[in-house]
Amino acid sequence: MLIAFDFAFLGGSVGADAGARIAAAFERARELRLPVVSLVASGGSRMQEGIRALQQLQVIARACLAIRRESIPHIAVLRDPTTGGMWAALAANADVVLATPGAAVAFGGARVRGGADGVEFRSEGKYADGQIDRLVPEEELPARLAELVELLHPARVAASPDPAPVPVALTARAPVRTGSQAVERARAAERPRAGEYLGVYFDRRFEIGGDRTGGRDEAMICGFGDRGGRTIAFAAQCGTANTPAGFRTAARLIRLADQLGIPVLTLVDTPGAANDAAAERGGIGPAIAEAFSAVAAADVPVTTLVIGEGGSGGALALSAPERTWITSDAYFAVIAPESAAAILKRSEPEVPELAGLLRLRPEDLLELGFVRGVVG
């Protein structure tokens, strides 16, 4: 179901009749179980119609909610310009938000805000601030939209309710003898990372990003992929400490996958959550809580593979309680051995001993019942 704005007609503004047409399109999409694609180019509510035009924002918001409750995806494309109520009620309400480079995207138009025109009022700024998923040039839009619609189409998704298969390990190694060896192996620079695992696992994938609240974390890769004709959602850590934006993005991905009925794969690889001043100001605790809650609340199956470092709560937040596996070059611990030494006021030479006492080896985790198996 396509909704396309023509900015040449009264600035793409929305009045009572236009609002009714948009709502009718959403209702028809609900009846036919079709994805909705909104190509937005609008100055907002039609000033000439006053409050009746403004009320259409409520009508449109209800229409967006109605298809969300029916597990029907909504994809928005922000074109030049996307401002006012159509940004706030329609486009920002979409499940996936794409934008063309250079498009004016802001709640207030240039004349309303007094002419200020920095990057924060354009699509590039919204991308940097995590408010949109991807920047897509006009010439690439048909192919990208076709790919995304196919991946998220309700008819395709309904046929794939089973859990995501556990990825094959990209390395096969003999079991380590000590916890210290397990940590060294997980921290090795040559060890495969999330990008390599995703590249082997999926035939193709569509990445989305941003927490929709002002942040983006490139060390958290999220999106939807095709694996043998099935759609599987993924959230993958990339081996560094994740920021609040990373955990919020992962939580958003898991909630969206659950809403659409798509199974989830998570790849765990982090020394732990970011704990600097910026992370604390950004709400790292509540952000991790969001990720925990998203996994706990998901009705779709979540499959987890630990592919590297499993550092405390920052790693556990993305781990499925009943469906977690680990590779032979990974570990999982309540705390890193060095941090344990700092808490216990132990010297550096005592760190290897503490690594053993933490029982963080893959074989220890299997014995303790934390993981269902060691892969590779």
Summary of the structure (lengths in Angstrom):
residues: 376
radius of gyration: 22.9
end to end distance: 45.1
largest distance: 75.8
contacts: 1363
relative contact order: 0.10
helix: 42%
strand: 21%
